[in-house]
Each structure stands twice: as structure tokens, then as C-alpha cells.
Amino acid sequence: MSASADPGYDVVVLGGGYTGLVLSALLGAAGRHVAVLEQESELGGRARADHALGADLIHHPHAVLLGFADVMPLRHELRSVGLRWAVPVAQHALAFADGRPAVVLHRRDHLRMTHDSIAAVSRADATLLVEILQRSETLSIAVGRLLVTAPDLDTVVRHLDAVHAVYSGLPLPSSVEATAIELITTAFVSPEVQSLLLALAHEFGGDPFAPGSAIGFLGVVAWQIGRRAVPIGGMGSVVAAIRAVAAHAGADLFTDARVVGLIREEGRVAGAVCADGRIISAPSIVSTLGEVATHELAEIPAEPARTLGTTSVLRQHLVLDAPLRLASERATTDRAVQTFFGWDEPTEMLDRLAMIGRGAFPAPGGALLRPTIADATQRPREGDLLLVDSTFPGVQTLSGEEIEGIGRYLSAATWSRLRDYAGGSEPRLLAGHVAPPGRGDRQIRLRPGVEHYRTSVPGLWRAGAGVHPGGGVHGGSAAIVAGLLSER
Ligand SMILES: Cc1cc2nc3c(=O)[nH]c(=O)nc-3n(C[C@H](O)[C@H](O)[C@H](O)COP(=O)(O)OP(=O)(O)OC[C@H]3O[C@@H](n4cnc5c(N)ncnc54)[C@H](O)[C@@H]3O)c2cc1C
């Protein structure tokens, strides 16, 4: 839509990624007149899907799975406009290069299968893990609340109390300072289970070395295990659905609208200036562009605040000429939507985390994602499409050219490592692609409560991956900021 006439809005949202779209849908539903300004010719940001790898291949440079489908804001509205998702039975696996059977955690309604898979390596671990998963089920309301609530002391204490009550009586470290690593390596005995849980702690919960991360593991990570959802048609379908919900709520969604500056009147924000000279005015502006870009636009100095996490995830696409089978898969039902490879022993995982902490690039390894097992529309007509997510130290500071250079090495190295895990089948790598991570991913600045979302400029707010509850396609920060602005 073109923005030739500016009717004056109640709120202008900078960025038409998932956060911006949820925000506009919620504010529109609350009766606010909202404009979303997106610099690209398409909406969706890091939740966008395209066909860059070929007309018959859905390409997900970034987000591919939903982690909070059960509790995320607007889930019912998304369903009502036709969005569907599948939750694969086999969820998270750890594969082994020596052919040992994979350890597989299954969907929430298949805890018996999880138990049997873990019991093959340790009966005690199977009993404890299933008990933790069963008890974590009762945290759904608490996790859902955490997702849409500013993180003030009250909220945190309430969640900690809920977590303590849920797991009381289990043989787990009780100190609030305990780390996830301590929890996993003392409560579980088999190296296979330890490696898999460390991988999940890192993947879902951030830094497992951080004091207090044991409670984070029990309170948030354990709840997420077994809930990975594959949107049918790919993440692009989620964007199409939220776009429809936002448009239905009356939001004006502008593409090709790169914001280059903000207008201030008497100290307050009053509008946004686009690269082509258009001015879109509103007394409130919410930026989803990340801390650095927002501060640049508003010409305010970066605030000295502690940054949490300097890691970022690189997404690789590997196109093969035939399906990949892993030697350590027991049967086709064990083809998990997320299979970790590259750390057959817990020490390999800990070494990797330590290297990342020192800013060094570790050997290839990561999470192999296979949305195609749950959604045939994402399957290539021939061959196989693998998605591999690997964490690296702060690659968001690298230029596109540098990422491309790393990508050339990384695709070949990752494929070479993955072949150590392939059993019998010998597919050839036809193409490898590495997507740049995007600025601001996984960086959260610590601030209490509403200060997370407010900037020093009256009327200018922040939302998105750089504020609580952080990155992910869930719209949590959008719900919080929409709540704050609807109060006004
Ligand atoms: C490799 C990788 C894999 C991931 N996998 C998953 C996953 O499987 N599941 C999951 O839930 N999450 C995943 N995430 C995280 C998730 O993709 C992001 O946290 C989420 O999509 C961020 O949404 P957002 O709207 O906050 O930001 P963005 O999607 O980054 O949106 C910001 C928008 O602002 C626009 N913009 C920037 N500057 C301007 C400007 N000056 N003017 C106008 N517009 C501008 C951008 O073009 C963009 O569209 C992954 C992230 C990465 C990097």
C-alpha cells in the first residue's frame, strides 16, 4: 500500500517483522489507528520464507519452528485465518557418530516413548526426566504469563515460587545460584542424556553457565521440551496469517518504507521520516529494529547497560541429491524435527560453549532441523533439504561479505562432519547456503520492568528480540508494549 497521504496515526511501528505485525494487530484491536513501516518490499523480517534456493524449495533464512504455539498471543486469531501447525511425535534427538541409537525426546503426549528411549541408556535418568516433564506441564499458565509480562521483581519472584512448588521433593540442586550445567551433570548420570539436555539448555535457555540458569532450565526450558511446532506451509504461512489478522484489525501496513529519522516536537517523538521523504506522524512510536538502530534513529547515545549473550545462530541450508539417513536413528519414527550432532560426549558440548565464550569459532556441530517430516509442502520433489543451526560467538557484528566467506568454508565442513553420522546412505551435497543472522539477535539489555521497553525519548518505545522475553516468533514483547500503550 502506498503512504502518499498521512492521516496521522495513534501509533507508528518501525519494522514489519513478526513483532511489528503482532503489535499492530493488538493495538488495532484495541481501537488504535496504527501504521507499520517496513523497509523491505515484503513483510515478515526474520520470520519470512522465500524461494531463494529454487522454485520448489521453501527457504527459511531464519525462523522455521514455533516454540510457544500453545501459549503465544493471538494463537486463536491465527488459527481462525487458516494457520495450521503440526507438532511432530519425535522432537529432540542426539545422534552419535559411532552408531549408538539416538536418544530421542518425544511430544508431550508420548512420554512413554521418551521414557523408553532414555531407559535404553539409564533407567534412573528416564524416571527423573519424565517426572520433570510431567510436572513442568503444570507451568503452562506461568510460562504463558511470563511471555507477556514485563520482568519486574514481582513477576520473577512469582515464577520462582511456582517453579519451586512444582519440583519440590525431587533430587535437584536447591540453590538459586545453581547453573544449568550443575543441574544436568549432577542430577543425570548418563553422558548421552547429559549431552542432549545441555544442548537443549543452550538452545532454549541461553547461557547454561550463568548463575541461576538451573531455575531457568526447570522453569522455562523443561516446559519447552516436546513442544516444537512446524507451521504448515513454512514460516511464511505464519507471516501471511498475522498480516491478515493485523489488516483485519485495521492496521495500515507499508512496505518499501525505510525509516531514516524521527521527528520530535517539544522533546517528544511526533513522527517517522522515510527514505523517500514521506513523514508519518504519531504521538507514539514503537521500534522493533533493535537497540543500536533505534538509538541511531532517535539520535540518543547508547545507554550503558549490561548485554546478555554475545552469541548468534547461523542458519545453513544444505541441499542433497538424496535423503540423508543417520546411522543412529532407530527407525523412521525417530526422525526427530531437531537432531543435535557434533557432541557425542558432554565434554564436547562444554568445550564448544567455552570456545564460544572466548570468542573462538568451534568445530561444526549444531541442530539439524527437519520440518519436512511434519509438512510435506516443505519437502523438495527430489533429494533432501537440511537446515542446520549452529551457535557462534557474536557473528552479528560481521559484514555480509565476511559471513559469505565463512559460509563457503562452513557448508563444506558441516557436511563433512554430518557424513560421519550418515549410515549407509551417501547423498551428495548440491548446494550450501548460510544466512546472515541479522542485527541484534539474542542480545537483551538488563533493565527492570517497563524500563525494558521505554526509551529516554518520551513517546518512543522498544519491542522485539532485544527486550524481554527476547527473540522468537511469539510476539511476547509486542503484547507487553501493546498493553502499556493501550493503558495510555
Ligand atoms: C538463524 C536464526 C534462526 C532462528 N530460528 C527461529 C525459530 O526456529 N523459531 C523462532 O521462534 N525464532 C527463531 N529465530 C528468532 C526469530 O527469527 C526472531 O527473534 C524474530 O523473527 C524477530 O522478529 P522481530 O519482528 O522482532 O524482528 P525482525 O524480524 O528482525 O524485524 C525487524 C524488521 O525491521 C525492518 N527494518 C529494519 N530497519 C528498518 C528501517 N530503518 N525502516 C523500516 N524497517 C526496518 C527489517 O527489515 C525487519 O523486517 C531465529 C533467528 C535466527 C537469526
The ligand as an SDF file (V2000), in Angstrom:
LIG
                    3D

 53 58  0  0  0  0  0  0  0  0999 V2000
   19.2980  -18.1920   12.3730 C   0  0  0  0  0  0  0  0  0  0  0  0
   18.0770  -17.8980   13.1890 C   0  0  0  0  0  0  0  0  0  0  0  0
   17.1620  -18.9140   13.3960 C   0  0  0  0  0  0  0  0  0  0  0  0
   16.0150  -18.6630   14.1360 C   0  0  0  0  0  0  0  0  0  0  0  0
   15.1120  -19.6730   14.3040 N   0  0  0  0  0  0  0  0  0  0  0  0
   13.9860  -19.4510   14.9850 C   0  0  0  0  0  0  0  0  0  0  0  0
   12.9880  -20.4520   15.0820 C   0  0  0  0  0  0  0  0  0  0  0  0
   13.1020  -21.5350   14.5120 O   0  0  0  0  0  0  0  0  0  0  0  0
   11.8630  -20.1780   15.8030 N   0  0  0  0  0  0  0  0  0  0  0  0
   11.6700  -18.9540   16.4000 C   0  0  0  0  0  0  0  0  0  0  0  0
   10.6250  -18.7590   17.0360 O   0  0  0  0  0  0  0  0  0  0  0  0
   12.5900  -17.9710   16.2970 N   0  0  0  0  0  0  0  0  0  0  0  0
   13.7290  -18.1870   15.6020 C   0  0  0  0  0  0  0  0  0  0  0  0
   14.6510  -17.1920   15.4680 N   0  0  0  0  0  0  0  0  0  0  0  0
   14.3880  -15.8880   16.0830 C   0  0  0  0  0  0  0  0  0  0  0  0
   13.3270  -15.1270   15.3120 C   0  0  0  0  0  0  0  0  0  0  0  0
   13.5030  -15.2760   13.9180 O   0  0  0  0  0  0  0  0  0  0  0  0
   13.4140  -13.6400   15.6170 C   0  0  0  0  0  0  0  0  0  0  0  0
   13.6000  -13.4390   17.0080 O   0  0  0  0  0  0  0  0  0  0  0  0
   12.1100  -12.9450   15.2110 C   0  0  0  0  0  0  0  0  0  0  0  0
   11.7150  -13.2830   13.8900 O   0  0  0  0  0  0  0  0  0  0  0  0
   12.3650  -11.4410   15.3310 C   0  0  0  0  0  0  0  0  0  0  0  0
   11.2070  -10.7400   14.9380 O   0  0  0  0  0  0  0  0  0  0  0  0
   11.1810   -9.1780   15.0830 P   0  0  0  0  0  0  0  0  0  0  0  0
    9.9600   -8.7050   14.4060 O   0  0  0  0  0  0  0  0  0  0  0  0
   11.3880   -8.7950   16.5000 O   0  0  0  0  0  0  0  0  0  0  0  0
   12.4880   -8.6670   14.2950 O   0  0  0  0  0  0  0  0  0  0  0  0
   12.7950   -8.7440   12.7360 P   0  0  0  0  0  0  0  0  0  0  0  0
   12.1780   -9.9500   12.1460 O   0  0  0  0  0  0  0  0  0  0  0  0
   14.2620   -8.5540   12.6040 O   0  0  0  0  0  0  0  0  0  0  0  0
   12.0140   -7.4850   12.1650 O   0  0  0  0  0  0  0  0  0  0  0  0
   12.5550   -6.2020   12.1020 C   0  0  0  0  0  0  0  0  0  0  0  0
   12.0770   -5.6040   10.7850 C   0  0  0  0  0  0  0  0  0  0  0  0
   12.5000   -4.2500   10.7290 O   0  0  0  0  0  0  0  0  0  0  0  0
   12.8530   -3.9550    9.3990 C   0  0  0  0  0  0  0  0  0  0  0  0
   13.7100   -2.7700    9.4230 N   0  0  0  0  0  0  0  0  0  0  0  0
   14.9940   -2.6750    9.8430 C   0  0  0  0  0  0  0  0  0  0  0  0
   15.4330   -1.3970    9.7230 N   0  0  0  0  0  0  0  0  0  0  0  0
   14.3900   -0.6840    9.2310 C   0  0  0  0  0  0  0  0  0  0  0  0
   14.2200    0.6980    8.9240 C   0  0  0  0  0  0  0  0  0  0  0  0
   15.1920    1.5870    9.0970 N   0  0  0  0  0  0  0  0  0  0  0  0
   12.9990    1.0840    8.4640 N   0  0  0  0  0  0  0  0  0  0  0  0
   11.9810    0.2000    8.3090 C   0  0  0  0  0  0  0  0  0  0  0  0
   12.1060   -1.1040    8.5770 N   0  0  0  0  0  0  0  0  0  0  0  0
   13.2920   -1.5450    9.0520 C   0  0  0  0  0  0  0  0  0  0  0  0
   13.5500   -5.2150    8.9280 C   0  0  0  0  0  0  0  0  0  0  0  0
   13.5930   -5.2780    7.5130 O   0  0  0  0  0  0  0  0  0  0  0  0
   12.6700   -6.2870    9.5560 C   0  0  0  0  0  0  0  0  0  0  0  0
   11.6300   -6.6930    8.6940 O   0  0  0  0  0  0  0  0  0  0  0  0
   15.7950  -17.3950   14.7050 C   0  0  0  0  0  0  0  0  0  0  0  0
   16.7140  -16.3580   14.4880 C   0  0  0  0  0  0  0  0  0  0  0  0
   17.8410  -16.6070   13.7280 C   0  0  0  0  0  0  0  0  0  0  0  0
   18.8230  -15.4940   13.4940 C   0  0  0  0  0  0  0  0  0  0  0  0
  1  2  1  0
  2  3  1  0
  2 52  2  0
  3  4  2  0
  4  5  1  0
  4 50  1  0
  5  6  2  0
  6  7  1  0
  6 13  1  0
  7  8  2  0
  7  9  1  0
  9 10  1  0
 10 11  2  0
 10 12  1  0
 12 13  2  0
 13 14  1  0
 14 15  1  0
 14 50  1  0
 15 16  1  0
 16 17  1  0
 16 18  1  0
 18 19  1  0
 18 20  1  0
 20 21  1  0
 20 22  1  0
 22 23  1  0
 23 24  1  0
 24 25  2  0
 24 26  1  0
 24 27  1  0
 27 28  1  0
 28 29  2  0
 28 30  1  0
 28 31  1  0
 31 32  1  0
 32 33  1  0
 33 34  1  0
 33 48  1  0
 34 35  1  0
 35 36  1  0
 35 46  1  0
 36 37  1  0
 36 45  1  0
 37 38  2  0
 38 39  1  0
 39 40  1  0
 39 45  2  0
 40 41  1  0
 40 42  2  0
 42 43  1  0
 43 44  2  0
 44 45  1  0
 46 47  1  0
 46 48  1  0
 48 49  1  0
 50 51  2  0
 51 52  1  0
 52 53  1  0
M  END
$$$$
